[in-house]
Amino acid sequence: MSLLDVRGLTAGYGAVPVVRDVGLSVERGELVALLGANGAGKTTTLLAISGLVGLQAGEITLDGRPVTALTPARRARAGIQHVPEDRSLFPSLTVDETIRLACRTRRAPGWVLDLFPALERLGGRRVAALSGGEQQMLALARALCRDPSLLVVDEMSLGLAPLVVNAFFPVLRRVAAERGCGVLIVEQHVHVALRWVDRVHVMAGGTVAASGTVEEMRPRIDELAGAYLGPSAYPTEGDKP
Ligand SMILES: Nc1ncnc2c1ncn2[C@@H]1O[C@H](COP(=O)(O)OP(=O)(O)OP(=O)(O)O)[C@@H](O)[C@H]1O
């Protein structure tokens, strides 16, 4: 039984679905990337998994239990934590206040501080004064404070330098290995995903067009880029691993 099992997911913003018949899975302790060109339906799929976009059809189970009928808040309590593309932090709160609001304790759990030691140093700083990388760290830490079984992360790399991105992925790997957490992440840069994750699902035109392990997908990168991914499949000079 997979940690997350999504079958026949059809969802959208009005009567017309923008994702159709999506099937994907995430195992415990596994990092899975959702790839695809702009508009392929990646964000919509994540939002539907977290309950933030309504399902028109399909079934979502977490640890074998159906969550499809649960509200976003109840899905969060069931173990799904969502880090949205815009990070959804409150600019006027400090780092400590942000964590306190999420954790309902004075400090982040020790294991989260261990993953992100900078949280302590930045505790009194307002979100508005944080760099993009520090804000992403806070958004990830806030989600991890709830000790999720599934972490859903939309476009973690957006606007961040490759050096910063390459620092976050090992943290996600540790979360997966040490906490058994499954991670489903939307990543624009395919070569980055192929370096760090275990498995990928490629979306095109609102559905999953290809799935496989990194080992299976790496030799197919040219074919996938031509068919579904576009130029993001290829590293720019600064992004090269
Ligand atoms: N709030 C919305 N209302 C109506 N249509 C939307 C809304 N958000 C997204 N869409 C449409 O749904 C489709 C899928 O968008 P989605 O954001 O899921 O794709 P994506 O793969 O995440 O793209 P990107 O990489 O550009 O973020 C697009 O055609 C988009 O225009």
PDBQT file of the ligand as one rigid body, heavy atoms in Angstrom, charges set to zero:
ROOT
HETATM    1  N1  LIG A 301      -7.578  29.825 -10.521  1.00  0.00    +0.000 N 
HETATM    2  C1  LIG A 301      -7.703  29.381 -11.774  1.00  0.00    +0.000 A 
HETATM    3  N2  LIG A 301      -8.845  29.581 -12.465  1.00  0.00    +0.000 NA
HETATM    4  C2  LIG A 301      -8.982  29.120 -13.733  1.00  0.00    +0.000 A 
HETATM    5  N3  LIG A 301      -8.021  28.435 -14.396  1.00  0.00    +0.000 NA
HETATM    6  C3  LIG A 301      -6.862  28.214 -13.769  1.00  0.00    +0.000 A 
HETATM    7  C4  LIG A 301      -6.643  28.665 -12.426  1.00  0.00    +0.000 A 
HETATM    8  N4  LIG A 301      -5.385  28.287 -12.063  1.00  0.00    +0.000 NA
HETATM    9  C5  LIG A 301      -4.868  27.631 -13.116  1.00  0.00    +0.000 A 
HETATM   10  N5  LIG A 301      -5.745  27.585 -14.139  1.00  0.00    +0.000 N 
HETATM   11  C6  LIG A 301      -5.528  26.950 -15.449  1.00  0.00    +0.000 C 
HETATM   12  O1  LIG A 301      -5.355  25.561 -15.254  1.00  0.00    +0.000 OA
HETATM   13  C7  LIG A 301      -4.369  25.048 -16.149  1.00  0.00    +0.000 C 
HETATM   14  C8  LIG A 301      -3.317  24.297 -15.349  1.00  0.00    +0.000 C 
HETATM   15  O2  LIG A 301      -2.644  25.242 -14.498  1.00  0.00    +0.000 OA
HETATM   16  P1  LIG A 301      -1.598  24.798 -13.381  1.00  0.00    +0.000 P 
HETATM   17  O3  LIG A 301      -1.216  26.025 -12.628  1.00  0.00    +0.000 OA
HETATM   18  O4  LIG A 301      -2.133  23.649 -12.626  1.00  0.00    +0.000 OA
HETATM   19  O5  LIG A 301      -0.384  24.290 -14.279  1.00  0.00    +0.000 OA
HETATM   20  P2  LIG A 301       1.141  24.101 -13.897  1.00  0.00    +0.000 P 
HETATM   21  O6  LIG A 301       1.595  22.856 -14.574  1.00  0.00    +0.000 OA
HETATM   22  O7  LIG A 301       1.320  24.162 -12.424  1.00  0.00    +0.000 OA
HETATM   23  O8  LIG A 301       1.796  25.350 -14.602  1.00  0.00    +0.000 OA
HETATM   24  P3  LIG A 301       3.001  26.323 -14.131  1.00  0.00    +0.000 P 
HETATM   25  O9  LIG A 301       4.242  25.520 -14.276  1.00  0.00    +0.000 OA
HETATM   26  O10 LIG A 301       2.916  27.431 -15.137  1.00  0.00    +0.000 OA
HETATM   27  O11 LIG A 301       2.703  26.756 -12.733  1.00  0.00    +0.000 OA
HETATM   28  C9  LIG A 301      -3.820  26.233 -16.918  1.00  0.00    +0.000 C 
HETATM   29  O12 LIG A 301      -4.428  26.256 -18.177  1.00  0.00    +0.000 OA
HETATM   30  C10 LIG A 301      -4.233  27.427 -16.088  1.00  0.00    +0.000 C 
HETATM   31  O13 LIG A 301      -4.459  28.562 -16.890  1.00  0.00    +0.000 OA
ENDROOT
TORSDOF 0
